[in-house]
Structure formats: structure tokens, C-alpha cells
Amino acid sequence: MEELSIRSVLNEQRIDLHLKGQTKDEVLDEMVDLLFKDSVLSSKEQFLKDVYYREGEGITGIGDGIAIPHGKSDSVLHTAVAIGRSDHDLEWRSIDDKPVRLIIMLAIKSVDKTVHMKLLSNVATSLCQRDVIEQIFISEDKEEIIELFEQKGGKE
């Protein structure tokens, strides 16, 4: 497998810094739409079903206002990441029982055996840095957000 870098799975078309959804369901739909419009998914409906399946298996809110919903699916044409930020708190099952404002959605191709863990590791490494989290919550520059993940998450 080729080297996994943030830029290989994330671009500006998959970042929305002002999500309109008022609920978790509306936001998940918006996030899936970002992926679908950028030709990452063959079926928006199937991927959303797979994301909900994963949501049912355990908490995806990792604390500090961040959630990482994800799905491994046959409808994913190529593994990708979408990032969304809400201007208001969203009810979400989270390990710290607090609402969410930043959503990082992982779309994993079913046949990618190790990509899932590598991608989660890269994202988690980035989010371990307090300065990165703070900047992601305030930045209006999509390229800057990609660079923050790239610098802190690095490459596998």
C-alpha cells in the first residue's frame, strides 16, 4: 500500500466550516453529502446506513467538542476524510458527555484492511495537540486546517 498522507484523503471540497444542521442527523447527512459531491461515494444512502451502524456500536464523540463518525463501506470509492464545524453545540454521545462542534468523518473503503487504523491514528495524533484543536475551532482557512493535520498527523 502506498504511503498514507492527510492530503491523499482530504481536500478543501470536503471541508465545511459552517454546517447548517441543527441536529446530529442533519449534520451527518451534510457530511455525507460533502463526500458524495466530491465523488467519494457511489451511494450516499448506503454510506449513511454504514455510518449509523458504526454509531450504534459505540461512542464517536472523543471529547473536547469533537466527534469522529466513520464507516467502512462498499459504497466508498476511495478512502477519504471530511471535516465539518458547527457554529452551535450539537447533542452527541461523547466520552465527556459534552456537546460537539467539530466533526471529522472518515469514509473507509471496505477492502482497505489497514487504512482504517492508520487514518484514525493520524487524526488522533493531530487532535492530541491543544494548539491544533484551538486553531481548527477558529480558523476560516480550509488550507490551514489541512496543513494543521498534515504537520501534526504526519505520514505513516
C-alpha positions as CSV (number, residue, x, y, z in Angstrom):
1,M,0.0,0.0,0.0
2,E,1.2,3.5,-0.8
3,E,2.1,6.0,1.9
4,L,-0.9,7.5,3.6
5,S,-0.8,11.2,3.9
6,I,-3.6,13.6,5.0
7,R,-3.5,15.3,1.6
8,S,-4.2,11.9,-0.1
9,V,-7.6,11.7,1.8
10,L,-8.6,15.3,2.5
11,N,-9.2,18.4,0.3
12,E,-10.9,21.7,0.6
13,Q,-14.1,20.5,-1.1
14,R,-14.6,18.1,1.8
15,I,-14.4,20.8,4.5
16,D,-17.4,22.9,5.7
17,L,-16.7,25.4,8.4
18,H,-20.3,26.4,8.9
19,L,-22.5,23.4,8.9
20,K,-26.2,24.3,8.8
21,G,-27.6,21.2,10.5
22,Q,-29.3,21.7,13.9
23,T,-29.1,18.0,14.9
24,K,-26.7,15.1,14.7
25,D,-28.8,13.5,12.0
26,E,-28.8,16.7,9.9
27,V,-25.1,17.2,10.3
28,L,-24.3,13.5,9.4
29,D,-26.3,14.0,6.3
30,E,-24.4,17.2,5.4
31,M,-21.1,15.5,6.0
32,V,-22.0,12.5,3.8
33,D,-23.2,15.0,1.2
34,L,-19.7,16.6,1.1
35,L,-18.2,13.2,0.4
36,F,-20.8,12.3,-2.2
37,K,-20.5,15.6,-4.1
38,D,-16.7,15.1,-4.3
39,S,-17.2,11.6,-5.9
40,V,-16.0,9.7,-2.9
41,L,-19.2,7.6,-2.6
42,S,-21.2,5.6,-5.0
43,S,-24.3,5.7,-2.7
44,K,-24.9,8.4,-0.2
45,E,-27.8,6.3,1.4
46,Q,-25.7,3.1,1.8
47,F,-22.7,5.0,3.4
48,L,-25.0,6.9,5.8
49,K,-26.5,3.5,6.8
50,D,-23.0,2.2,7.4
51,V,-22.1,5.3,9.5
52,Y,-25.2,4.8,11.6
53,Y,-24.3,1.1,12.0
54,R,-20.9,2.2,13.4
55,E,-22.6,4.8,15.6
56,G,-24.7,2.0,17.1
57,E,-21.5,0.1,18.1
58,G,-20.0,2.8,20.3
59,I,-19.4,6.4,21.1
60,T,-17.7,8.5,18.4
61,G,-17.6,11.8,20.4
62,I,-14.0,11.8,21.6
63,G,-14.3,14.8,23.9
64,D,-13.3,18.5,23.7
65,G,-16.3,19.2,21.3
66,I,-15.0,16.7,18.7
67,A,-16.7,13.6,17.1
68,I,-15.2,11.2,14.6
69,P,-18.1,9.4,13.0
70,H,-16.9,6.8,10.4
71,G,-17.9,4.0,8.2
72,K,-16.3,1.1,6.4
73,S,-18.4,0.6,3.3
74,D,-18.7,-0.9,-0.2
75,S,-20.1,2.4,-1.3
76,V,-16.8,4.2,-0.6
77,L,-14.9,4.6,-3.9
78,H,-11.7,5.8,-2.3
79,T,-10.9,6.3,1.4
80,A,-11.4,9.9,2.3
81,V,-11.9,12.4,5.2
82,A,-14.5,15.2,5.5
83,I,-14.4,17.9,8.2
84,G,-17.3,20.0,9.4
85,R,-17.6,22.6,12.0
86,S,-20.9,23.9,13.5
87,D,-21.4,27.4,14.9
88,H,-23.6,25.9,17.7
89,D,-23.5,22.9,20.0
90,L,-24.8,19.6,18.8
91,E,-26.1,16.8,21.0
92,W,-23.8,13.8,20.5
93,R,-22.9,10.8,22.6
94,S,-19.4,11.8,23.8
95,I,-16.9,10.4,26.3
96,D,-17.0,13.7,28.2
97,D,-20.8,14.0,27.9
98,K,-20.4,17.4,26.3
99,P,-21.8,18.7,23.0
100,V,-19.9,18.6,19.8
101,R,-19.0,21.3,17.3
102,L,-16.2,19.7,15.2
103,I,-17.0,16.6,13.1
104,I,-14.3,14.6,11.3
105,M,-15.9,11.9,9.2
106,L,-13.8,9.0,7.9
107,A,-15.1,7.1,4.8
108,I,-13.1,3.9,4.5
109,K,-13.2,1.6,1.5
110,S,-14.3,-1.9,2.6
111,V,-11.3,-3.6,1.0
112,D,-8.8,-1.3,2.8
113,K,-7.7,-3.6,5.7
114,T,-5.2,-1.4,7.5
115,V,-6.2,2.1,6.3
116,H,-8.9,2.5,8.9
117,M,-6.5,2.3,11.9
118,K,-3.7,4.3,10.2
119,L,-6.2,7.1,9.4
120,L,-7.6,7.1,12.9
121,S,-4.1,7.2,14.2
122,N,-3.1,10.2,12.0
123,V,-6.3,12.1,13.0
124,A,-5.9,11.2,16.7
125,T,-2.2,12.3,16.7
126,S,-3.3,15.7,15.3
127,L,-6.0,16.1,17.9
128,C,-3.7,15.3,20.8
129,Q,-2.1,18.8,20.3
130,R,-4.0,21.5,22.2
131,D,-2.8,24.2,19.8
132,V,-4.1,22.2,16.8
133,I,-7.5,21.8,18.3
134,E,-7.7,25.5,19.2
135,Q,-6.7,26.6,15.7
136,I,-9.2,24.2,14.0
137,F,-12.0,25.7,16.0
138,I,-11.3,29.2,15.0
139,S,-9.7,29.0,11.5
140,E,-11.7,30.2,8.5
141,D,-9.0,28.9,6.1
142,K,-9.6,25.4,4.8
143,E,-6.0,25.1,3.5
144,E,-4.7,26.0,7.0
145,I,-6.8,23.2,8.5
146,I,-5.4,20.7,6.1
147,E,-1.9,21.9,6.9
148,L,-2.5,21.5,10.7
149,F,-3.5,17.9,10.2
150,E,-0.6,17.3,7.8
151,Q,2.0,18.8,10.1
152,K,0.8,17.2,13.3
153,G,-0.6,13.9,12.0
154,G,2.3,13.4,9.6
155,K,2.5,10.3,7.4
156,E,2.5,6.6,8.0
